[in-house]
Amino acid sequence: MIRALSFDLDDTLWPITPTILHAEQRLQDWLHARVPDIAPHWPSERLRAHRDAVAASRPDLAHDYGAQRRHSLLEILDGRAERDRLVEDAFATFYAARNEVALYDDALGCLEHVATRVRLASLSNGNADLERIGLAHHFEHRISARDVGVMKPDPVIFAHLCVALDLAPAQIAHIGDDPDMDVLGAKQAGLFAIWLNREGRPWTHALRPDLEVSNLNQLCVWLDAHLHASAE
């Protein structure tokens, strides 16, 4: 019997691309206001490429997107007076906007529904702040790659989830959009793996998800049926 659900966040409860584009624009606005001499040399596309280069060169930061962005900003602002303060101001601007998410239409209703039926946790490689977003109260545990030190699909982060919930892997269902990070990661760690496939993409792996849904309303219907069948 499933006794807990863990949710991926980015591209599961909200779309991440418009969120990041919005945050990058806020960062651009900050650069033009605070360091106007270098801002024209660092459009969003170049900033993004530089952060990606940092990620590639610093595998020790792979699990911490915030640390990657701070390191990128440190290099971009190298030589500036009060560089560290500027970096923190720039990152704070970006991070505030990164948490200004627009939920999918089915997200809030689903969370409210399933929270009355099973225990909930979040399990994310990203650095969203559920307190700022206003969803933290739905989740008993909020687990991020940054805090654990490894990313999905590493089995360590799924094991951390099981320990936090004090449940066996088979008692936890994990739902997410990413076939590798969420579905295969959960399956290989022994969890019940649910693929949220909003775009109708084909499945390309030999190991299949335990359940596929095209929206979170279908998750609610499945969970009710599962709990009803388990109670009989």
C-alpha positions as CSV (number, residue, x, y, z in Angstrom):
1,M,0.0,0.0,0.0
2,I,1.3,3.4,-0.9
3,R,1.6,5.5,2.3
4,A,3.4,8.6,1.0
5,L,3.9,10.5,-2.2
6,S,7.0,12.5,-3.2
7,F,6.8,15.2,-5.7
8,D,9.3,16.6,-8.1
9,L,8.9,20.3,-8.3
10,D,10.2,22.0,-11.5
11,D,8.1,21.0,-14.6
12,T,5.8,19.0,-12.3
13,L,4.1,21.6,-10.2
14,W,5.1,24.6,-12.4
15,P,6.8,25.1,-15.7
16,I,10.5,25.9,-15.1
17,T,11.5,27.6,-18.4
18,P,9.3,30.7,-18.1
19,T,10.4,30.9,-14.4
20,I,14.1,30.9,-15.2
21,L,13.6,33.3,-18.1
22,H,11.8,35.7,-15.8
23,A,14.6,35.4,-13.2
24,E,17.3,36.0,-15.8
25,Q,15.5,39.2,-16.9
26,R,15.5,40.4,-13.3
27,L,19.2,39.7,-13.1
28,Q,19.7,41.6,-16.3
29,D,17.8,44.6,-14.9
30,W,20.0,44.4,-11.8
31,L,23.2,44.3,-13.8
32,H,22.2,47.4,-15.9
33,A,21.2,49.3,-12.7
34,R,24.3,48.3,-10.6
35,V,27.1,47.6,-13.0
36,P,26.1,49.4,-16.2
37,D,29.6,49.3,-17.6
38,I,29.7,45.5,-17.9
39,A,26.0,44.8,-18.3
40,P,26.0,45.1,-22.1
41,H,28.7,42.5,-22.3
42,W,26.7,39.9,-20.3
43,P,23.3,39.3,-22.0
44,S,21.2,36.5,-20.6
45,E,22.4,34.0,-23.2
46,R,26.0,34.6,-22.3
47,L,25.3,34.5,-18.6
48,R,23.5,31.2,-19.1
49,A,26.4,29.8,-21.1
50,H,28.9,30.9,-18.4
51,R,26.8,29.2,-15.6
52,D,26.7,26.1,-17.7
53,A,30.5,26.2,-18.1
54,V,30.9,26.6,-14.3
55,A,28.7,23.5,-13.9
56,A,30.8,21.5,-16.3
57,S,34.1,22.6,-14.7
58,R,32.9,22.1,-11.1
59,P,31.3,18.7,-10.7
60,D,31.6,19.2,-6.9
61,L,28.8,21.8,-7.4
62,A,26.6,19.6,-9.6
63,H,24.0,19.2,-6.8
64,D,23.8,22.9,-5.9
65,Y,22.4,25.2,-8.6
66,G,22.6,28.2,-6.3
67,A,26.3,27.6,-5.7
68,Q,26.9,27.3,-9.4
69,R,25.2,30.7,-10.1
70,R,27.1,32.4,-7.2
71,H,30.4,31.1,-8.6
72,S,29.5,32.4,-12.0
73,L,28.7,35.8,-10.6
74,L,31.9,35.9,-8.7
75,E,33.8,35.4,-11.9
76,I,31.7,37.9,-13.8
77,L,32.1,40.6,-11.1
78,D,35.8,39.8,-10.4
79,G,37.8,42.9,-9.7
80,R,34.8,45.0,-8.6
81,A,34.9,46.8,-5.3
82,E,32.8,45.0,-2.7
83,R,32.5,42.1,-5.1
84,D,31.1,39.7,-2.5
85,R,28.3,42.0,-1.5
86,L,27.4,42.6,-5.2
87,V,27.3,38.9,-5.8
88,E,24.9,38.3,-2.9
89,D,22.7,41.2,-4.1
90,A,22.7,39.9,-7.6
91,F,21.9,36.3,-6.5
92,A,19.2,37.5,-4.1
93,T,17.5,39.3,-7.0
94,F,17.7,36.3,-9.2
95,Y,16.6,33.9,-6.5
96,A,13.5,36.0,-5.5
97,A,12.3,35.9,-9.1
98,R,13.2,32.2,-9.4
99,N,10.5,31.6,-6.7
100,E,7.8,33.6,-8.5
101,V,6.4,30.5,-10.1
102,A,3.0,30.1,-11.9
103,L,1.6,26.8,-10.9
104,Y,0.0,24.4,-13.4
105,D,-3.7,24.6,-13.2
106,D,-4.0,21.2,-11.6
107,A,-1.2,21.5,-9.1
108,L,-2.8,23.2,-6.1
109,G,-6.0,21.2,-6.2
110,C,-4.0,18.0,-6.4
111,L,-1.8,18.8,-3.5
112,E,-4.8,19.7,-1.3
113,H,-6.6,16.5,-2.3
114,V,-3.7,14.0,-1.9
115,A,-2.5,15.7,1.4
116,T,-5.7,14.4,3.0
117,R,-5.0,10.8,2.0
118,V,-1.2,10.2,2.3
119,R,1.9,11.8,3.6
120,L,3.7,14.2,1.2
121,A,7.3,15.1,0.6
122,S,9.1,17.0,-2.1
123,L,12.2,15.6,-3.8
124,S,13.9,18.0,-6.1
125,N,17.3,18.6,-7.9
126,G,16.4,22.3,-8.1
127,N,16.6,25.0,-5.5
128,A,13.0,26.3,-5.3
129,D,12.0,27.6,-1.8
130,L,8.5,26.2,-1.0
131,E,8.2,28.6,1.9
132,R,8.5,31.6,-0.4
133,I,6.2,30.0,-3.0
134,G,3.6,29.3,-0.3
135,L,3.4,25.5,-0.7
136,A,5.6,24.3,2.2
137,H,2.7,23.5,4.5
138,H,1.6,20.7,2.2
139,F,4.8,18.8,2.6
140,E,6.0,16.9,5.7
141,H,9.5,16.8,4.3
142,R,11.2,19.0,1.7
143,I,14.3,17.3,0.3
144,S,16.7,18.9,-2.1
145,A,19.8,17.7,-3.8
146,R,21.6,20.7,-2.4
147,D,20.9,19.5,1.2
148,V,21.6,15.8,0.6
149,G,24.7,16.4,-1.5
150,V,23.7,14.2,-4.5
151,M,21.1,14.6,-7.3
152,K,18.4,12.3,-8.6
153,P,18.7,9.7,-10.0
154,D,21.4,8.8,-7.4
155,P,19.8,6.1,-5.1
156,V,21.3,8.0,-2.1
157,I,18.7,10.8,-2.4
158,F,15.9,8.3,-2.6
159,A,17.2,6.4,0.4
160,H,17.3,9.8,2.2
161,L,13.7,10.2,1.4
162,C,12.8,6.8,2.8
163,V,14.7,7.4,6.0
164,A,13.0,10.8,6.4
165,L,9.6,9.2,6.0
166,D,10.5,6.0,7.9
167,L,8.9,4.0,5.2
168,A,10.0,1.2,2.9
169,P,10.7,2.2,-0.7
170,A,7.7,0.2,-1.9
171,Q,5.5,2.3,0.3
172,I,6.4,5.5,-1.4
173,A,5.3,6.7,-4.8
174,H,7.4,9.3,-6.5
175,I,6.0,11.5,-9.3
176,G,8.0,13.6,-11.7
177,D,8.4,14.6,-15.3
178,D,11.9,13.5,-16.1
179,P,12.2,9.9,-17.4
180,D,15.8,9.5,-16.1
181,M,15.9,11.6,-13.0
182,D,12.5,10.8,-11.6
183,V,11.2,7.6,-13.1
184,L,14.3,5.4,-13.5
185,G,15.8,6.9,-10.4
186,A,12.7,6.0,-8.3
187,K,12.3,2.5,-10.0
188,Q,15.9,1.6,-9.4
189,A,15.7,2.7,-5.7
190,G,12.6,0.5,-5.2
191,L,9.9,3.1,-5.2
192,F,6.7,3.1,-7.1
193,A,7.5,5.4,-10.1
194,I,4.9,7.6,-11.7
195,W,5.7,9.5,-14.9
196,L,3.9,12.8,-15.3
197,N,3.9,13.1,-19.1
198,R,2.0,16.3,-19.9
199,E,3.3,16.5,-23.5
200,G,2.5,12.9,-24.6
201,R,6.1,12.0,-25.2
202,P,7.0,8.4,-26.1
203,W,8.7,6.3,-23.5
204,T,12.2,5.2,-24.7
205,H,13.6,3.0,-22.0
206,A,13.2,-0.7,-21.4
207,L,12.4,-0.3,-17.8
208,R,8.9,1.3,-17.7
209,P,7.2,3.5,-15.1
210,D,4.7,1.8,-12.8
211,L,2.1,4.4,-13.7
212,E,1.9,7.1,-16.4
213,V,-0.4,10.1,-16.0
214,S,-0.9,13.1,-18.3
215,N,-2.0,15.5,-15.5
216,L,-2.2,15.6,-11.8
217,N,-5.9,15.1,-11.7
218,Q,-5.3,11.6,-13.0
219,L,-2.9,11.1,-10.1
220,C,-5.7,12.0,-7.7
221,V,-8.1,9.5,-9.3
222,W,-5.5,6.8,-9.3
223,L,-4.6,7.4,-5.7
224,D,-8.2,7.3,-4.5
225,A,-8.7,4.0,-6.4
226,H,-5.5,2.6,-5.0
227,L,-6.3,3.4,-1.4
228,H,-9.8,2.1,-1.8
229,A,-8.6,-1.2,-3.3
230,S,-6.0,-1.5,-0.5
231,A,-8.6,-1.0,2.2
232,E,-10.8,-3.8,0.9
